[in-house]
Amino acid sequence: MIILKTVNSLVKVFENEEPSGEEKESVMLKGEKYNFQLVIDNENYVLFNCSVEVTGDIAEYVTVRDVVSLPATVLPSVEDNYTYGNDRGLYPELLKPFGKTGLVLKERRRHAVYVSIDGTGDIPVGKHEIRLAVRNDKGETLAETSYYITVYGEKLADTDLKITHWMHYDGIAEKHGVKLFDDDFYKIFGKYLEAYVDTGNNMLLTPLFTPPLDTYVGGERLTAQLVKVKVTGKDYGFDFSALGKFIDFAEEKGIKYFEMSHLFTQWGGVACPKIIAEKDGKEQRIFGWETDSLSDDYVGFLKAFLPALCDFLRGKGLGGKCYFHLTDEPHATHIERYAKLKDIVKGLIGEFKTMDALSNYEFYEQGLVDVAVPYIPSYEKEFRGKDIPELFVYYCGGNSAYYTGRIFDMPLQRARVLGYNLYEAGVNGFLHWGFNFYNTTMSYASVDPYTDTGAGGGFLSGDSFIVYPDKDGVSYSVRAEALGEGFRDYRLLKTLEKKIGREKTVGILREEGVKNFYEYPRSAERHLSVRKRIIEEIVGK
């Protein structure tokens, strides 16, 4: 016997557990994408080459994907109980089209199919029935059910957030066997960017030179450098044509803002990124770990490079759309050097803003950074309530004490609630370091993300990436979809704000228990009931 059940998108459906979160209908605005899941309980023997057929008047707007479980390779204990208890090896994670064996229904196991309704086009307004039928390899119907969605005519507002998850270009090249920034690379990169924008991102880390991130001291990652440099005597020449192609391509895919890659090494800025140049007729590294960031040679290079770069960016009409990074995650002990680096860079980039992930308020208080990006727990302790014109936040790792997060053993609502959190806090942007980091911690080697979800043992499973490489481009995870839903929740709140104002909109969130980044209703059902209330307020129900 095959038993079908539809549940919300925030449920992780484990094959040997009865899932909660039954959901038979919902509502959405024009411009949204709405997700739910079809749970298939197979009480018989294994069945191969099955399929899910979607019919109904909006079937053309519906896609289905297989939910595949993958191993959580690193899950240390977390200091709160809003997790799955860290006692499962496999977690529902990967979203893929059905393969050569179709939908495989294991014997006496449950299986989830992820169903997405794309309302970003001309989907008709009204209540619609989506009929879902599971068929065997002969086309015979094994079971069928219906789900109902009501589409309202109100249009989802655009976001005013700047959202970035750092793209790692070496991962794309290595996993797909392409040369960075050639035509074959752009074919694959386009798929990554489409997934990137679809999940809510609109700001992109741009590799002027190989980003000096997550690299052991003295080590190198695959060269990912868009700016061509030529050294002639003591003079430098720059070719920005590859950078221009990259920017144009990204803008065509929906990117609105660009982060210039870090000009100094991570955790304090003591050295320089790897920079390759043509010198004496051959390509060679002219700067790297061996070069002090305050050395006369590198400062002289920056004095030639940064004004030329800024003129190029202004010519591209990007004067207010680019941000410059100095060093990632400097600490209080690095303030003296950071101040010197900032004085050098700000004197060369003019009106362009600097931004860095840093968690000590002293950096901002002393005027050392234009846009601070504190770790979310540090934001709550040091930055909340301060009068700061532009402020991002970031997270990484486990984010214990109930903070929002995207680790494998965390409920998906814990990832999605970020949208409510960001709106309640009133910040201007969000940053995460790992969209597709497929290396070990510190990049000693690359990893297979399908079997090693914890960066060689150094990161919690789920911290370093939310998408997977496949032969045709990229596959989503359920966590990527949950984050995308969270950013659309933010846009729902902006839609409501246009009707009743920010103060009343925040008031509704707080009435519903969303008070900060760690106090919120810890329940998928409560989260979705808040969403339903927001939509009802928007449409006047």
BAROLUM-427990 format. One record per residue: z, y, x of N, C-alpha, C in turn; residue in one letter. Coordinates in steps of 0.05 Angstrom, whole numbers, plus 5000, padded with zeros to 4 digits. Example, Ala and Ser with C-alpha at 12.3 -4.5 7.8 and 13.67 -1.06 7.14 Angstrom:
BAROLUM-427990
515648865264515649105246515649345264A/514249555257514349795273515750015258S/
END
This chain:
BAROLUM-427990
500049765017500050005000500050255018M/498550455010498450715023499750925004I/501751065014503151264999502651535012I/501851734997501252005007503352204998L/503852395016505752605010504852855026K/504953085013504353335028506953475035T/507053565060509553705070508653965083V/510554135088509854395101509154355130N/508054555142507054545169509254545190S/511754595183513954615202515354345206L/514554145192515853885194514553735218V/516153615235515153425255515353145243K/513053025238512952765224513152545245V/515452415247515852185265515051935249F/513751755264512551525250514551335237E/517051335246518951145235521151285218N/520651535210522651685194521351805169E/522851815148521851935123522052245127E/519752385125519852675130520952825106P/522253045112523153235091520953435087S/521553655073519653875070517253835052G/517653675031515353625013514453895001E/511753935001510654184991507954114977E/507854184952505454114936503654354931K/504754594935503154834931504355064946E/502655274950503655514963501755744956S/502255974970500756214965499956334992V/497856494992496956625016495356875009M/495157055028493557295025490757255037L/488957425029486357425043486857505072K/485457375091485857435119487857255133G/489257085118491156895130489756635136E/491156475152490556195154493056045146K/492855855128495155715118494955415125Y/497255305135497255025143499354865127N/498654615122500554415112499854145124F/501353935117500753675128500653465106Q/498853275110498653035094499952815108L/502052695096503452475108502452215095V/501552025112500551775103502451555111I/503551425091505551205096504050945091D/503550795113502050545111504050315111N/504350185089506249965087504849695092E/502349705100500849455105500249425135N/498349255142497449205169495849455179Y/495349455205493949675217491149705206V/490249955203487650015192486150205211L/483750125219482150295237479950425221F/478750635233476450775223476750875194N/479250965188479651095163478851385165C/478851515142478051805142479551945120S/479652215122480852375101478552555090V/477952525065475952685052477152915036E/476153155040477153385026475053475006V/475853504981474053614961475453834945T/473953974929475054194914473354444919G/473754654904472054894905472355054931D/474455004946474655144972474654944995I/473554714991473554505012472254605038A/470254785035468854885059470655055077E/472955145066474855305082477155135094Y/476954875090479154695098478254515121V/479954495141479454305163481854115165T/481353875175483553685180483453595209V/485853555220486053455248488153245249R/487853065268489752845273492152955288D/494552875280496952945295497652715313V/497552765339498052555359500752605373V/502252395377504852425390504552395421S/506052565435505952555465508852545475L/509152465500511852435511513252695519P/515752715513517352935524518552835550A/517552935572518352825598520852965610T/521453205600523753345610525153475586V/527553375579529053485557532053475563L/533053645581535953655585537453755561P/540053725560541553805537541454105534S/541554195509541454485502544154555489V/544954805492547654885484547954935454E/546154835438546454875409545454615395D/545754605369544954355355542554395338N/540954615342538454645327536154525343Y/536454265347534354105361534253835347T/532553655357532353385346534253195361Y/535953305378538053145390537253015416G/534853095427534153005453534252705457N/533452555436533752265438531152115430D/528952265430526352135423524552165447R/522951965452521051975474518452105466G/517452045442514852155433515352355410L/513852575412514052785392511252855381Y/511052895355508552985343507753245357P/505353255368504653485386501753565385E/499953385391497153455396495553455370L/493853645366492053665343489153615352L/487853405342485153335351483553245327K/480853285329479153145309479352845313P/478752705292478952405293476852305313F/477752115330475952005351474151785341G/473251625360471251405354472451205335K/475051165336476350975318477251105292T/476451355288477251485263480251525261G/481151545236484051565231485151285233L/487051245251488350985255491050985242V/491450805223494050785209495550545219L/497650595234499150375245500650215223K/501249975229502649795210505449895206E/506149935180508750015171509750265187R/508050455189508650705202507550945186R/508751175191507751425178505951575198R/504051715187502151865203501652135189H/501352335205500952605194498152705201A/496952835182494352965185494853265180V/493953435198494453725196492153855181Y/492853995160490854115142491054415144V/488754545150488654835153486754965134S/487655175120485955325102485355595115I/482855645120481955895134481256105113D/483056305110482656515092481656775104G/480656755130479756995144477057085135T/475556925121472856995112472857085083G/470956975068470557065040471656855021D/473856735027475156535009475656664982I/475056534960475356654934478356684926P/478856894911481556944901482056754877V/484656674874485356504852486856254860G/487456084841488855834846486855614850K/487155464871485155254878486554984882H/485254784873486154504879484654394903E/486154294922484954164945485553864942I/483453704938483853414934483453274961R/485353104967485452954993485352664987L/483352524998483052234994482952095021A/484551885024484451715047482651485041V/480551445058478651225054478651035077R/478050785072477850585093475050585106N/474550395124472050395138469650335121D/470150235097468050175078467550405058K/469150615061468850845043470450815018G/472050605016473650564992476250734993E/476950834970479251014968481850844969T/483550904989486150774991488350914976L/488151184976490151344961489051634960A/489951784941489052064939491352234927E/491252484933493152674923491952954922T/493353144911492353424910494453614920S/493453834930495154054939493954314927Y/495554504920494654744906495354994922Y/493355164926493855414940492855644923I/494455854920493656094906493056304927T/490656414926489756624944489856884929V/491457074940491557344928489557524942Y/488757734927486657914937487558114958G/490258154960491258344980490558245008E/489758425026488858355053491158365072K/491358165089493458155110492958385130L/495058535136494858765154494358675182A/493158845198492858785227495558815240D/495758695264498258725278498358975295T/500659085300500959305319502359205344D/502858945346504058825369501958775391L/502758795416501258695438502358415446K/500758215445501757935448500157805470I/501657695490500357565512501757305520T/500257095524501156855537499356825562H/500556805585498956825609496956595611W/494456665615492356475619492256395649M/492056145655491956045683489155935687H/487556085703484756035706484155795724Y/485955745743485655505759485855255742D/487555255722487855025704485254965689G/483855175680481255135666479255015686I/479055125709477055035729477554745737A/480154685743480754415753480554205732E/481354265707481254055686478454015675K/476754205678474054185667471854155688H/472654155713470754115735468654335736G/469454585732467554805734468454995756V/466555155765467155355785467955615771K/470155725781471255965768469156185766L/468856285741467356515734464256485736F/463356235737460456185735459856135706D/457256085700456456055672457755815658D/458155595672459455365660462355425654D/463655585672466455665667466555825641F/464756015637464956185614464556035588Y/462955815589462555655565465255535556K/466755425576469355315570471455525564I/471455735580473355955577473056075549F/470656095539470356195512471856045491G/472055775494473555605475476555675478K/477455705503480255775507480956045494Y/479156235498479656505486479656495456L/477856335444477856315415480556205405E/481555995418484155895411486356095416A/486056235437488056445445488356655424Y/486056765415486056975395486856865368V/485956625362486556505336489556465332D/490956415354493856385352495356645355T/493956875354495357125352495257305376G/494257205399494357365423492157575424N/492757805435490758015437490758165464N/492358065483492658185509492357965530M/490858015552490057805570490657865599L/492057685613492457705641489757695656L/489257895672486657925685486857885715T/485657685726486057625755484357795773P/485258035778483958205799483758045824L/486157935832486357745854487957505844F/487957285859489357045850492257125843T/493057085817495757175809497857035826P/499657185839501757065855504156975838P/503656775822505556675802506056375806L/508556295804509256005805507855865828D/508155985851507055875876509155865897T/509555635910511655615931510955795954Y/512955895968512656075991510855936012V/508756076019506855966038504555796026G/504855746000502855585986500655755973G/498455625965496255765952495355605928E/494655755907493255635884490255685887R/488755545872485855575873485155875870L/483355965886482656255886481456325859T/482656525846481656625820481656935823A/479457035834479257315842476657435830Q/477057645814474757775801473558005817L/475258125834474358355850473258265877V/470858335883469758275909470458495928K/471358415952472258615972470658575997V/469858796009468458786035469858976054K/470358866078471759026099469659096120V/469459356125467759456146469359646164T/470159536187471959696204474559726191G/475359986186477860046173477360116143K/474960086134474260166107473959926089D/474459976063474159766043472059846023Y/470559646014468659685992469259485970G/468759565945469559395922467159365903F/466859125894464859065874466258965849D/466059125827467559065802465758925781F/463358835789461558725769462658475756S/463858295770465058055758467358125740A/468958325747471058415730469958535704L/467858685707466558795683465558585664G/464258375675463358155658465658015644K/467857975658470257845647471358015624F/471558275628472658455607470858455583I/468258485587466358485565466558235549D/466658005562466757745549469357725533F/471557805544474157785530474157965506A/473058205508473058385485471358275463E/469158145470467458025449468957815434E/470857675447472457465434474857575419K/475457835421477657945406479958055422G/479758055449481858165466481758465465I/484158595462484258885459485659015483K/487358865497488858975519488758795543Y/489058915567488858765592491258815610F/492358605621494458625641493158575668E/493358775686492358735713494358555728M/493258345741495058155754496758285775S/498958145781501058255798500158335826H/500958565834500158675860501958575883L/504158445876506058345896507158075886F/508257915904509057645898511457645879T/511857415866513957375846516757395857Q/518657475840521457475846522157665869W/521257915866522158115885520058265899G/517558165899515358315911515458355941G/516358145955516658185984514058145999V/512058015987509557966001507158035983A/504757955992502358035978500957795965C/499357845944497757625933495557545953P/494557305949492257225966489857395958K/488657525978486257685974484157595993I/481857525982479557435998477557666000I/476457696024474557916029472257816047A/470057956046467957906066468558086090E/468957956112469558096137468157956160K/466858116177465358006200463357796191D/462257836167460157666158460957406144G/463557376140464457126126466857186108K/467157006088469357036069471956936082E/474057086081476557016093478857146078Q/481257036081483657156069484657376087R/484957616075485957846090488857916085I/489857816062492757856056493857606042F/496457576044497757346032500757346038G/501957106038504857086042505757216068W/504057216088504857316115504957616116E/503957756096503858046096506058166080T/507758326092509858476078508658666058D/509758676035508658846014508659146020S/510459226038510659506046509259566072L/507759376083506459416108504359626106S/503759766129501759976129499059866121D/498459616129495759506123495459476093D/497459366080497159316051497259576035Y/499059756043499260016029496560166033V/495360146056492760266060490660146043G/490759876039488859746021489259845993F/491759865983492259955956491260245952L/491460405972490560685970487560705967K/486160505977483260495973482560365947A/484060155941483259985918483960095891F/486560185887487460255861485960495849L/485460715863483960935851481160845843P/479860675859477160575852477260405827A/479260225826479660065802480060235777L/481860425779482460585755480060745746C/478460845765475960985757474160785742D/473960545751472360345738473360285710F/476060255707477160195681476860425661L/477060675671476660905654473760905645R/471860835663469060825656468460625634G/470160415633469860205612471260285586K/472460525585473860615562476560475558G/477760395579480260235578482760395587L/482460665587484660825597487360775584G/487460715558490060665545490560375539G/488860195550488959915542489659735565K/490259845589490859675612493659735622C/494959525631497659545642497659405669Y/499259515687499359415715502059275720F/501959035731504358895740504858935769H/507358955776508158965805509058685814L/511358595804512458335812513858215787T/513557955784514657815761517657755766D/519257815746522157745745523657835770E/523558085777525358185798528158205787P/530158175804532958185796534258445807H/536758485800538158725808538158765838A/538258545853538258575883535658675894T/533558675877530858765887530259055880H/532159205868531559465858530659655881I/531859645904531059825925528159795933E/527259545937524459495944522659555920R/523559485896521859535873521359835870Y/523359995875523060285873520860385892A/520860275916518760355936516060265927K/515860025917513259925907512260095883L/514060155866513360315842512360585851K/513660715869512760985878509960975889D/509360765904506660735916504560695894I/505160515876503160445856502760665836V/504960785825504760995805503261235816K/503561285842502161505854499161465856G/498261215851495461155854494061085827L/495561025806494360935781494461155759I/495761375764495661595745496961525719G/495361555697496461525670496861245662E/495761045677496160765670499060685672F/499960515654502760435653503360185669K/505760165680506659925693508359765673T/508359505676510059335660510759085676M/513258995672514058745686516258605669D/516258345672518458185661520858225678A/522858365668525358415683527558455664L/529958375671532058355651534458535657S/534358695678536558875684535859155674N/537459265657536859525645536559745665Y/537859705689537759905710534959975718E/533059785717530359845725529160055706F/529660025680528560225662530160485663Y/532760455665534560695665533860875689E/533060755711532460915735529460995736Q/528060945715525261025713523360875731G/524060615737522460455755520160305742L/520160295715518060155701517460295675V/514960315668514160455643514860275619D/514060025621514459835598516159605608V/518659595601520359375608519859135590A/520058895601519658645586522058465591V/524258515578526658355583526558075570P/527857895583528357625572529957665546Y/529257525525530357575499533457585499I/534857395511537757415512538657675525P/537257765546537958015559537358255542S/535158235526534658445507536958485488Y/538058265478540258285459542758405472E/543158345497545558435511545358725522K/542958795532542659045547540759245535E/538659155520536559335512536659405482F/537759235465537759285436539159545431R/537959715414539159955405538660195423G/537360145446536760365464534160505454K/533960765460531660915451529460885473D/527760675469525660615489522960625475I/521160805484518660845469516960595468P/516760435489515160195489516559965503E/516959755489518659535499517459265490L/517059085508516358805502518758635505F/518658385497520658185504519157925512V/520557755526519457495533521557275532Y/520657025531522556805535521256595552Y/522856415562521956175576524155975576C/523555725582525655525583526755465555G/529255375556530555265532531555475512G/532155725522533255925504535455815486N/537655725498539755605483541255815466S/543355735454544855905435543155995412A/541355825403539755855378537456055381Y/536956155405534656335408532056195401Y/530156345392527456245387526356095411T/524755885406523655735428521555535419G/520255415439517955235432518054975447R/520454885455520754635469520254405450I/519354175461518653945445520753865424F/523253865433525353755414526553975396D/525354205396526154415378524554405352M/525754445329524254465304522054685306P/519854645293517654835294518455105282L/520355105264521255365253522555535274Q/523655405294524855565316522755715332R/520355605333518155755346517055965327A/516655895302515456075283517156315276R/519756295277521556515269521256755288V/519856715310519356935328518057175314L/516357115295515057335280517057505265G/518857375251521057525237522757675257Y/523457545279525157665300523957915311N/521357895318520058125330519958365311L/519458315286519358535267522158655263Y/524158485260526858595256527658765280E/526958675304527758825328526259075332A/523759085322522159335324521059375352G/520659155367519559185394516459205392V/515159255414512359315414510559095423N/511758885436510058675446511658425453G/510258215459511457955467509757835489F/511257715508509957585531511157305536L/509357115541510256855551508556775574H/509756635593508356585618506456355617W/506556185596505055935598503255865574G/500755955574498955865554497755595562F/497055565588495755325597496355265627N/498855265634499655205661499754905665F/497854795680497554505683498254425712Y/500254555724501154485751504054395750N/504954285772507854245776509254515779T/511854515776513354755782512654845811T/512155095814511455215840508655135850M/507154995833504354925839503954775865S/505554565869505054385891502654205885Y/502154155860499953985852499354025823A/497053935814496453945785497553695771S/497853715745498853495729496953425706V/497253195696495853115671497653205648D/496953405632498753505611499253305589P/497453105587497852905565500052715572Y/500652675598502752485605505152625618T/504752865629506953015642507153285627D/508953305609509253545593511353735604T/512453665627514653825639514153925667G/511553975674510854095700512053945723A/511653685723512653525746515653485746G/516953565725519853535724521453785726G/520054015731521454265735521854435711G/520354395690520654555665521154375641F/522454475621522754325597520054275584L/519754045572517253975559516554175537S/514254295540513354505521513454785532G/514754825555514955095565512455185578D/510955015591508755105609506055115595S/505755005572503155035558503454975528F/501455085513501455025484498754925475I/496854905494494254795488493554585509V/491654415502490854185519487954195526Y/487154135551484354125557483053875545P/480653895534479153665527476253705537D/474653505534471953515546470253735535K/470753815510469154025498470454305500D/472854315509474254575510477254555510G/478354585486481254595484482154485457V/484554355457485754265433488454405429S/489154465404491654595398493954395398Y/496354505399498754355394499854445367S/501654295356503054385331504754635338V/505654655363507254885372505555145373R/503055115382501255345382500755445354A/500355255335499955335308502455465296E/504755365303507255485292507555775303A/506955815328507056085339504956265325L/502556165320500556325306501556395278G/502856205265503956255238506156475240E/507756465261509756675265508556955268G/506456975283505157235287503757325261F/502857135244501857215218504157295199R/506457165202508857255187509457555193D/509257615219509657895227507658075212Y/505157995211503158155197503658175167R/504757965156505657975127507658205124L/509558215142511658425141510358695144L/508458725161507058985164505459045139K/504458845125503058885100505058995079T/507458875078509458975059510459255067L/510659295093511559555102509859785092E/507259735090505359935080506060015051K/507259835036507959885008510660005005K/512659905020515459995015516860125039I/515460135061516660255085518160055102G/518560125128519859945146522759895139R/524260105132527160075127527659865105E/526159875083526559685061525659405069K/523559395085522559135094524558995112T/525659145131527759035148530158955131V/530759115110532959055093532658775079G/530158715071529658455059530158235079I/529158265104529658065124532658015128L/534058235130536958205135538458085111R/537558155087538658015064538257715065E/536057635077535357355079536557215104E/538057375119539557255141538257285169G/536057435171534757485197536057735208V/537857695228539457915238538757985267K/537757795283537057845311535557595320N/535257565346533657335357535157075357F/537657065349539056815349540556765322Y/540556965305541756925278539556955257E/538956725245536756715225537156455209Y/536056425186536256175171534955945187P/536555745194535455525211534555305193R/532355355180531355165161528455235155S/526655025155523855075148523655165120A/525155045102524955115074525855405069E/527955485082528955755078526955955090R/525755885113523756055126521456105106H/520455895094518155915076518956055050L/521456025042522256175018522256475024S/523056555048522956835056520056935055V/518256765066515356835066514356875037R/515156695020514256714992515356974979K/517757044985518857294974517357534985R/516557535010515057755022512357785007I/511057555002508457564989508757664960I/510857564947511357664919511857954918E/513258064938513758354940511058494944E/509358384960506758504966504958524941I/504858294926503058284903504358374877V/506858444878508258544855509058334835G/509658094844510557884826513457924818K/
END
